[in-house]
Structure formats: structure tokens, C-alpha cells
Amino acid sequence: MSFTLHGIGVSSGIAIGRAKLMSHATLEVAHLTIAARMVDKEIERFETAVKAVRCELQSMKKNTGAAPAELSAFIDLHVMFLDDPELVSVPKQLIRERRCNAEWALVQQMEHLVGQFEQFDDPYLRERKYDVLQVFERVIKELTGKHGKALRGVRGVKESPLIVVAHDLSPADTIGFKDQHFASFITDVGGGTSHTAILARSMAIPAIVGLANARTLIRDDELLIVDGTRGVVIINPDPCVLEEYRLRKEELELERSKLKRLKTAKSETLDSVEIALQANIELPEDVEDALEAGAEGIGLFRTEFLFLGRGDMPSEDEQFEAYRRVLRGMEGMPVTVRTFDLGADKDIDTHRTKTNPALGRRAIRLSLAEPHMFQTQLRAMLRASKYGDLKILIPMLSHAHEIDQTLAAVEQAKASLRAERIAFNEHVKIGGMIEIPAAALAIGLFLRRLDFLSIGTNDLIQYTLAIDRMDEQVSALYDPLHPAVLMLIAHTIASAEKVNVPVSLCGEVAGDAELTRLLLGMGLRIFSMHPSQILQVKSQVVRSNISELGPQVRRMLRIDEPAKLREALEKLNGAAAPV
């Protein structure tokens, strides 16, 4: 029987292949009471399982070979979780106090930690709860003797592409497939910033997450079509649908091969307007991917990875080395480093329910409330500025006094470095993210105080439309073409252009090739996106004529009917010149 499932497309493209189900160890383990004399042996059994999982992960990291840098980074994160007292010490305490079996103790602590992660304001950090689940599940598999069954039967199956169907995928799971011919990931859980999504994009593999029940509805070896662009999985397609998708897949592959020829081409429009195409990165290791894709700089270096998986803040020297590594890797090209966009995890009260954590103390609000943490990061950034074109980007600004306090903090960091005779670039540029509607509407306050702006469309859309983009139940309402969203983006770009303040766009919208010509017509000249999206966007840039796009886009922005807006966008894209 043929049927269709809908999820969140996180990596575009089409895959056709046979389903390979990953086993999912149930976390509903039995609660057993053990004799007092067996407590020490139970703790020893738990410690042995943790040690075995740690050794296996470390071994996997050594054997990652040519796998993407993200794999190694996520494995490091899982190893750090295994060293965290919250995972290692608390379950042992529960075993002693409650005389329970190790599996049950692990599940109790897992539920507690996942609850804490769900209160994080930042979507990227919130999704790290899946890493916690995966680490706990791996230890449980080791304790129950189910370890290793997930990949059983995979090796040797190379005659047909494999599509991995799982409740969730850990980095270690993906390592297990590195020698296999697999074409796609689809999972029950996850969102746009889950590690599965990040890995799929870095490997240019179509992927869909948030499918809810795919793991239970799909059977092993069933024929699947995965349309990562539309977020659709077709199970047992009929011959006509299958043939149609095979043709579309061939067209996409031909288009990708053509795109590679654009790597060395200059990024400018038909009327000779230069457009900067930069990369968003998560880790210093991502610089290689950015350069390989032809990025002209780093438009957004997210620094949260330095914070993840540890009980304390990274030292100034540790941060300095990470920033310097990226600057040296980019060899003089601009690198925009964003200060920590963390949530208010330091003061989480587990006995109090936050009505809306996304509106709480996060990003610059948290940095200003934690001056020692902020000074440490600012000093590290300033020290690194000696080694390249570093710019500092401040997230989630909404008030003028936040900018004033931030600039004062920067001056304080500079003064402390001068006092210690540590060299840095005295003229480091400070910019702000426009990701709150209030900031876009009161843009003059920011233009008078800052050197540059960066529009963060992910949060701007979320806050404008009051939609949590990670919530599968309302994610369909998350619409970058909503007239209000377009109005805010256009207003920001036009206002910055009037006073010659550079403005970039670093959200997911920047990497959507269907929106490139629209943004060019609005006046955007600096795009920042995942490295894998650069060539597709460049293909739109080199086919566009700004002088023609401007008037068309201005007419589009007067349209307030969604259906008519989409028709106008199709017409705008249809008028593109051939490559």
C-alpha cells in the first residue's frame, strides 16, 4: 500500500531507496529492587557500561576518516556527557539510596535532565536534549545487552541505496554507515538545528525530521522516496510517481554538476553589482567547508559550541584559540563572530514553570547580566582580532540601552587589554542582529550606534508570527513570505542603505535560492548561509539584473495577499536569465 508522510525538510534533494530501520531501545525499563548486598555490584555494572560506551565512542572518533567535521564534534559532545557528574554520579547515588537497578536509575536522571534542556531559550541548545537521550540510551543498551543490534544486517547491502529510518540518530550511528551506500536520513524527532539536520546538510544528503511515527509505520526494505525540499516521504510509490521522481532526481543531479562550475566565478549580477556570499559556521573545523564552497568570508560564527557539554564556562585562552583558528583559516577574509546566544540556563528554577522561555533572559540579556562571562568573551575576541578581519556581532538587541551597555563593556575589555599591553585591533567593528520586530521598527536607534547590522530571519519570523519553528504542530505556519516579515526585512535594508551602514542576512532565508532574487531586489548585498547552499544562491545572483529587479520587488511589497505574493515570486524567478 502506498502512503505519504510529512515532516520538516532539513536538507534538500531527492533520494530513492530501500528502508533500513534502526532499532530503538525502549527507555521504559523495569523498576527492580535489589538486595542491599548487591548494591555495590550494581554500581560496578553501571560503571562498566559507561566505560565501554566511552571507549567505543573514542574508537569511533579515531575512525571517522573523511567524515564531516561535525561528526567528530558531536562525538566529543557525547563523550563529555559521559564525564558529566549529572550522568555518572547521580545514577549511582540513586542506586544506593533507592536500591534500584541501574537502568531505572538512568531513566529517572534522564527525564530530569531532558526537562532542564527543554527550558533553554535557544533552539539549538534546546535540541541538545536529543544528545542527552542518545547517550543515556547507548548506556542502557550496553546494560541490557542490546548494544550493537542497531546496525545488524546493514553491512554488505550495497546493491540498492539505503534510506535510514530511525526514531533519532546519534553521531555514532551515522559513523556506522560510513562504508555503506545510504542516500538519506528520516527520523521521528528533531528540528532544523538538530545534529541530524546539521550532519545531513554538511554531507549534502536529503533529510526529513519530525515525522513522528515513521519508525513504526515503515517496514524494512520498503521502497521510499524522500523529497527533502518539500519534507515529504512516499512509501511504496506507484510506478508513475516513481518514474516522475527519478526524472526529477536526474535533473537535480545534472543541475548540481553545473553548479560546481560556478565555484570560481565572480559573485556579481548581470549589471555588475558585486554580491558577497558568506558562510555560517558552528565550529572552527567548518572553515574548510566554507572555503571549499567558495565563501567570501564568515558572516556568522556561532560561539555556543564552546559552552556545550561542560559544567563551566570556557576560559579566555580557550576561546581566543578558537577565534584565532577561524581567522587564520579564512586568510584575511572577514569573520563575524557572534557573542554567546545562550538561554537563561544559569538560573533555571526547576520548581517554576516559565510561561515563555523564548522571551526570557537570553543572548545579550544574559551576557549583560553576567559581566564576568561577557568580559571573558570580549577580551578573547579582541585578542584574536590581531590575526584577521574580526567583527563582533551582538544577538537579540531590542533596546538602545542594551547597545550602550554593550559598547561600554567593549571599551572596558579594551582598557584592560591596554593595561596588560596585549595587542588587539583598536578599530574592531561592532554590529547588531535585527531579529526582534521592535528592533526592525526602531532601526534608527541601532543605525546611529552600530557599525553594521545582520538580519536574523529565523527569530525575526518566529517573533513576528508568534510561532515556535521547532514545534511540529505549528511549523507549517512559519512563513518567510508573510507580508509583515517582508516589510520588516525591506525596511531594515532600506534604512541601512540610506546611511551607508552595511547590512547582511544570516538566517535560513539567506540560503533559500527561491528568495535570492527577491532579497536582491530589496537591496541586500551580503548573504550568509550554510556552505552547502552558496553555489545555488550564486547561480541566482549571476542570472539577475538589479536594475530590473528593484521596481518589480517594490511592486511585490505592496501585495498583502499570500497567494498573490507567491504568484509574483514565481514570476520574478521565472524571469531569470539562463546561466
C-alpha positions in Angstrom: 0.0 0.0 0.0 1.3 3.4 -0.9 1.0 6.3 1.5 2.7 9.6 2.3 4.2 11.2 5.5 5.0 14.8 6.0 7.8 16.2 8.2 10.4 19.0 8.3 12.7 19.0 5.3 16.1 20.0 6.7 18.3 19.1 3.8 17.1 19.4 0.2 17.3 16.9 -2.6 15.6 13.7 -3.6 16.6 10.2 -2.6 15.1 6.9 -3.8 16.0 3.7 -2.0 15.1 0.9 0.4 14.2 1.5 4.0 16.7 0.4 6.7 15.2 0.6 10.1 17.3 1.4 13.1 16.4 -0.3 16.3 15.2 1.9 19.1 15.9 0.6 22.6 12.9 1.3 24.8 13.5 3.6 27.7 10.6 2.2 29.6 12.8 -0.2 31.6 11.6 -2.2 34.5 12.0 -0.9 38.1 13.7 -3.6 40.1 14.5 -3.5 43.8 17.9 -5.1 44.6 19.2 -6.6 47.8 21.5 -4.3 49.9 24.4 -6.7 49.4 24.0 -6.3 45.6 24.2 -2.5 45.5 28.0 -2.4 45.0 27.8 -4.9 42.2 25.0 -3.0 40.5 27.1 0.2 40.7 30.1 -1.7 39.3 27.9 -3.0 36.4 26.8 0.6 35.7 30.4 1.9 35.7 31.5 -0.9 33.4 28.7 0.0 30.9 29.7 3.7 30.9 33.4 2.9 30.4 32.5 0.6 27.5 30.4 3.3 25.8 33.1 5.9 26.3 35.8 3.6 24.8 33.6 2.8 21.8 32.9 6.5 21.1 36.6 7.3 21.3 37.4 4.5 19.0 34.7 5.7 16.5 36.2 9.2 16.6 39.6 7.8 15.5 38.0 6.0 12.6 35.9 8.9 11.3 38.3 9.3 8.4 37.0 11.6 5.8 33.6 12.1 7.5 32.4 15.7 8.1 34.0 17.6 11.0 30.6 17.8 12.6 30.7 14.1 13.3 33.8 14.4 15.4 32.5 17.4 17.2 29.2 15.7 18.2 31.0 12.6 19.3 33.2 14.8 21.5 30.0 16.2 23.0 28.7 12.8 23.8 32.0 11.8 25.5 31.7 15.0 27.6 28.2 14.0 28.7 29.7 10.6 29.8 32.1 12.6 32.0 29.4 14.8 33.5 28.6 14.1 37.2 24.9 14.6 36.3 25.1 11.4 34.2 27.7 9.4 36.1 27.4 10.3 39.8 23.6 10.9 40.2 22.5 7.5 38.9 25.0 5.8 41.3 23.5 7.9 44.1 20.0 6.7 43.2 21.1 3.1 43.1 22.5 3.4 46.6 19.6 5.4 48.1 16.7 3.5 46.4 18.4 0.1 45.9 17.2 0.1 42.3 18.6 -1.3 39.1 21.0 0.8 37.0 18.7 1.0 34.0 15.8 2.5 36.1 18.2 5.0 37.8 19.4 6.1 34.4 15.9 6.8 33.1 15.0 8.8 36.2 18.0 11.1 35.8 17.5 11.2 32.0 13.9 12.6 32.5 15.3 15.2 34.9 18.0 16.4 32.6 15.7 16.5 29.5 13.3 18.6 31.4 16.1 21.1 32.1 17.2 21.2 28.4 13.6 21.9 27.3 13.6 25.1 29.4 16.6 26.5 27.4 15.6 29.5 25.3 17.9 28.9 22.4 16.5 26.3 19.9 20.0 24.9 19.2 20.6 24.3 22.9 17.1 23.0 23.4 17.7 20.4 20.8 20.7 19.1 22.6 18.2 17.1 24.7 18.3 14.6 21.9 22.1 14.2 22.5 21.3 13.5 26.2 18.7 10.9 25.2 21.2 9.2 22.9 23.9 9.0 25.4 21.6 7.5 28.1 20.1 5.1 25.5 23.5 3.9 24.5 24.4 3.1 28.1 21.1 1.4 28.6 21.7 -0.8 25.5 25.1 -1.7 27.0 23.4 -2.7 30.3 20.7 -4.7 28.7 22.9 -6.5 26.1 21.1 -4.9 23.2 24.1 -2.9 22.1 25.2 -3.3 18.5 21.8 -4.6 17.2 21.1 -1.2 15.6 23.4 -1.9 12.7 22.9 -5.6 12.4 22.2 -6.7 8.9 23.4 -3.5 7.3 26.9 -4.5 6.1 27.1 -6.0 2.7 23.9 -4.4 1.4 25.2 -2.3 -1.4 23.1 -3.2 -4.4 20.4 -0.6 -3.6 20.7 2.8 -1.9 19.7 2.7 1.8 17.4 5.2 3.4 17.9 5.2 7.2 14.6 5.3 9.1 15.1 5.9 12.9 13.4 7.4 15.9 16.5 9.5 16.2 20.2 9.2 15.0 23.3 9.8 17.1 26.6 10.7 15.5 27.9 7.3 16.4 25.0 5.7 14.4 26.0 7.7 11.3 29.6 6.6 11.7 28.3 3.0 11.5 27.0 3.7 8.0 30.1 5.5 6.6 31.1 2.5 4.4 27.5 1.9 3.2 25.7 3.3 0.2 23.0 5.2 2.1 21.0 8.0 0.4 19.0 9.8 3.1 18.1 10.1 6.8 14.5 10.3 8.1 13.7 10.5 11.8 10.6 10.7 14.1 12.1 13.6 16.1 14.3 16.6 15.6 14.2 20.0 14.1 16.1 22.3 11.8 19.0 22.7 14.2 19.2 19.1 15.4 22.5 17.3 14.8 20.8 15.0 12.2 19.9 18.1 10.2 23.4 19.7 10.6 25.1 16.4 9.5 22.7 15.9 6.6 23.3 19.4 5.2 27.1 19.0 5.6 27.0 15.7 3.7 24.6 17.1 1.1 22.2 14.2 1.9 18.4 14.7 1.7 16.8 14.5 5.1 13.5 14.9 6.8 12.9 15.0 10.6 9.9 15.4 12.8 8.0 12.7 11.0 6.5 11.5 14.4 5.6 7.8 13.6 7.8 7.0 10.6 9.8 4.4 12.5 6.6 2.4 13.4 4.8 2.8 10.1 7.6 2.0 7.7 8.8 -1.6 7.3 12.3 -2.8 6.5 13.2 -2.9 2.8 10.1 -1.0 1.6 10.7 1.3 -1.3 10.9 5.0 -0.3 11.1 8.4 -2.0 12.4 11.2 0.2 11.8 14.7 -1.0 13.9 16.8 1.3 12.9 20.0 -0.3 9.2 19.5 0.3 9.5 17.5 3.5 7.6 14.5 2.0 8.3 10.8 2.3 6.4 8.5 -0.1 6.2 4.8 0.9 5.8 2.2 -1.8 5.2 4.7 -4.6 3.2 3.6 -7.6 5.1 3.3 -10.9 4.1 6.7 -12.3 5.1 8.6 -9.2 8.4 6.7 -9.0 9.2 7.5 -12.7 8.4 11.1 -12.1 10.7 11.4 -9.1 13.5 9.5 -11.0 13.4 12.1 -13.7 13.4 15.0 -11.1 16.3 13.4 -9.3 18.3 13.2 -12.6 17.5 16.8 -13.3 18.7 17.8 -9.8 22.0 15.9 -10.2 22.6 17.5 -13.5 21.9 20.9 -12.0 24.4 20.2 -9.2 27.1 19.2 -11.6 26.6 22.5 -13.4 26.7 24.5 -10.2 30.3 23.3 -9.4 31.4 25.3 -12.4 30.4 28.4 -10.6 32.8 27.9 -7.7 35.5 30.1 -9.1 33.0 32.5 -10.9 32.8 36.1 -9.5 29.7 36.7 -7.4 28.1 39.6 -9.3 24.9 40.3 -11.1 24.5 40.9 -14.9 24.7 44.6 -14.3 28.0 44.2 -12.4 26.7 44.6 -8.9 29.0 42.7 -6.5 27.3 40.4 -4.0 29.1 39.0 -1.0 28.3 35.3 -0.3 29.5 34.3 3.1 29.1 31.2 5.3 27.5 30.4 8.6 29.7 28.1 10.7 29.2 26.3 14.1 32.8 25.1 14.7 36.4 26.1 13.7 36.6 22.9 11.7 33.8 24.3 9.4 36.2 26.8 7.8 37.4 24.1 5.4 33.8 23.5 4.1 33.3 27.3 3.8 36.5 27.7 1.7 35.6 24.6 -0.4 32.2 26.2 -1.2 33.8 29.5 -2.3 32.7 31.6 0.7 33.9 35.1 0.7 34.0 35.3 4.5 32.2 34.1 7.6 29.0 36.0 8.1 28.1 34.2 11.3 30.3 32.2 13.6 28.1 30.8 16.3 30.2 30.5 19.5 27.7 28.4 21.6 29.7 25.2 20.8 32.3 26.4 23.3 29.8 26.2 26.0 28.1 22.9 25.3 28.7 19.8 27.2 30.6 21.3 30.1 29.9 22.4 33.7 31.8 25.6 33.5 32.5 28.4 31.0 35.4 28.1 28.6 38.5 30.1 29.6 39.6 33.2 27.8 42.6 31.4 26.3 40.4 28.6 25.0 38.0 31.0 23.3 40.9 33.0 21.9 42.4 30.0 20.3 39.1 29.0 18.6 38.6 32.5 17.2 42.2 32.8 16.1 42.0 29.5 14.3 39.0 30.6 12.3 40.6 34.0 11.4 43.8 32.3 10.2 41.9 29.8 8.3 40.0 32.5 6.4 43.3 34.2 5.4 42.2 37.8 5.7 38.6 37.5 4.7 36.0 39.0 7.1 34.9 36.8 10.1 31.8 37.9 12.0 31.8 36.3 15.5 28.5 36.4 17.4 28.7 36.6 21.2 27.0 33.8 23.1 23.4 33.3 22.2 22.7 31.3 25.3 19.5 31.0 27.3 19.0 31.7 30.9 20.2 28.2 31.9 22.2 29.6 34.9 19.1 30.5 36.9 16.7 27.8 35.9 14.3 27.1 38.7 13.1 23.5 38.1 10.2 24.1 40.5 8.9 27.1 38.5 7.4 26.8 35.0 8.5 29.5 32.6 5.4 30.7 30.6 7.6 31.6 27.6 11.3 30.9 27.9 11.9 32.4 24.4 11.0 35.8 25.8 13.3 35.4 28.9 16.8 36.3 29.8 18.8 35.1 26.8 21.5 36.2 24.4 22.7 39.8 25.1 20.4 40.0 28.1 22.2 37.1 29.7 25.6 38.5 28.7 24.9 41.9 30.3 23.6 40.2 33.4 26.8 38.1 33.7 29.6 40.7 33.2 32.4 38.4 34.1 31.4 35.9 31.4 30.9 38.7 28.9 34.3 40.3 29.6 36.0 37.0 29.2 34.5 36.5 25.7 35.0 40.1 24.6 38.7 40.0 25.7 39.2 36.7 23.8 37.6 38.2 20.7 39.6 41.4 20.8 42.9 39.5 21.3 42.0 37.3 18.2 41.3 40.5 16.2 45.0 40.9 15.7 45.0 37.9 13.4 42.4 38.9 10.8 39.3 40.9 10.0 37.2 40.1 13.0 33.8 41.7 13.6 31.7 41.3 16.8 28.0 40.6 16.4 25.6 41.1 19.3 22.4 38.9 19.3 18.8 39.8 20.2 19.1 43.5 20.7 15.8 45.4 21.3 16.7 48.5 23.3 19.2 51.4 22.8 20.5 51.0 26.4 21.5 47.4 25.6 23.7 48.7 22.8 25.1 51.4 25.1 25.9 48.9 27.8 27.5 46.6 25.2 29.7 49.3 23.8 30.8 50.3 27.3 31.6 46.6 28.0 33.7 46.5 24.8 35.6 49.7 25.9 36.2 48.1 29.4 37.7 45.0 27.7 39.9 47.2 25.5 41.1 49.2 28.5 42.0 46.0 30.4 44.0 44.7 27.4 45.8 48.0 27.1 46.7 47.9 30.7 48.2 44.5 30.2 49.9 45.6 27.0 48.1 42.9 24.9 47.8 43.8 21.2 44.4 43.9 19.5 42.7 45.8 16.7 41.6 49.2 18.2 39.0 49.6 15.4 37.1 46.3 15.7 33.6 46.8 14.2 30.6 46.1 16.4 27.3 45.1 14.9 23.9 44.0 16.0 21.4 41.3 15.0 18.0 42.5 13.9 15.8 39.6 14.9 13.1 41.2 17.1 10.3 43.2 15.3 10.9 46.1 17.8 14.5 46.4 16.6 13.5 46.5 12.9 10.8 49.1 13.5 13.0 51.3 15.6 16.0 50.8 13.3 17.3 54.3 13.7 18.4 53.7 17.3 20.7 50.9 16.1 22.0 52.6 12.9 23.2 55.6 15.0 25.2 53.4 17.4 26.5 50.4 15.4 28.9 49.8 12.5 26.8 47.1 10.8 23.7 45.1 11.0 22.8 41.4 10.4 19.2 40.3 10.0 18.5 37.0 11.7 15.4 35.8 9.9 14.9 32.6 11.9 14.0 34.5 15.1 12.5 37.5 13.3 9.9 35.3 11.6 9.3 33.4 14.9 8.7 36.6 16.9 6.7 38.4 14.2 4.3 35.5 13.7 4.3 34.2 17.3 5.3 30.7 16.1 7.8 28.3 17.6 9.6 27.0 14.5 10.6 23.9 16.4 7.0 22.9 17.2 5.9 20.4 14.5 2.2 21.3 15.3 2.6 24.9 14.1 5.7 24.8 11.9 3.6 24.9 8.7 2.6 28.5 9.7 6.2 29.6 9.8 6.2 31.6 6.6 9.2 33.8 5.4 6.8 35.2 2.7 4.3 36.6 5.2 3.8 40.3 4.2 4.7 41.5 7.7 8.0 39.7 7.6 8.9 41.0 4.2 8.0 44.5 5.3 10.4 44.3 8.3 13.3 42.9 6.2 12.8 45.5 3.4 12.5 48.4 6.0 15.8 47.3 7.7 17.7 47.0 4.4 16.4 50.3 3.0 17.0 52.2 6.3 20.6 50.9 6.5 21.3 51.8 2.8 20.3 55.4 3.4 23.0 56.0 5.9 25.6 53.6 4.3 25.6 51.1 7.1 26.4 47.6 5.8 23.6 45.0 6.4 23.7 41.3 5.9 21.2 38.5 6.3 22.3 35.3 8.1 19.1 33.3 8.7 17.8 30.3 6.8 16.2 32.7 4.3 19.6 33.7 3.0 20.3 30.2 1.8 16.9 29.7 0.1 17.7 30.2 -3.7 14.0 30.8 -4.4 14.2 34.0 -2.3 17.6 35.3 -3.6 16.2 37.5 -6.4 13.6 38.9 -4.0 16.3 39.9 -1.5 18.5 41.3 -4.2 15.6 43.5 -5.3 15.2 44.7 -1.7 18.8 45.9 -1.8 20.5 43.1 0.1 24.2 42.8 -0.9 25.6 40.5 1.8 24.2 36.9 2.2 25.4 34.4 4.8 24.3 30.8 4.8 25.3 27.2 5.3 28.3 26.4 3.0 26.3 23.8 1.0 23.9 26.5 -0.1 26.4 29.0 -1.5 26.6 27.7 -5.1 22.8 27.6 -5.5 22.4 31.1 -4.4 25.3 32.2 -6.6 23.5 30.7 -9.6 20.7 33.1 -8.9 22.9 36.1 -8.4 24.8 35.7 -11.7 21.4 35.4 -13.6 19.9 38.6 -12.0 19.8 42.2 -13.1 19.4 44.5 -10.1 18.1 47.5 -12.2 15.2 45.3 -13.3 14.6 43.5 -10.0 14.2 46.7 -7.9 11.0 48.0 -9.4 9.4 44.5 -9.6 10.2 43.9 -5.9 8.8 47.3 -4.8 5.5 46.4 -6.5 5.6 43.0 -4.8 6.0 44.5 -1.4 2.7 46.3 -1.8 0.9 43.0 -2.1 -0.7 41.7 1.1 -2.4 38.6 -0.2 -0.2 35.5 0.4 -1.4 33.7 -2.7 -0.7 36.7 -5.0 2.7 37.2 -3.3 3.7 33.6 -4.2 2.5 34.1 -7.8 4.5 37.3 -8.0 7.6 35.4 -6.6 7.2 32.7 -9.3 7.0 35.4 -12.0 10.1 37.1 -10.5 12.1 33.9 -10.6 10.8 32.9 -14.0 12.2 36.0 -15.5 15.8 35.0 -14.5 18.3 34.9 -17.4 19.7 31.5 -18.3 23.1 30.5 -16.9 
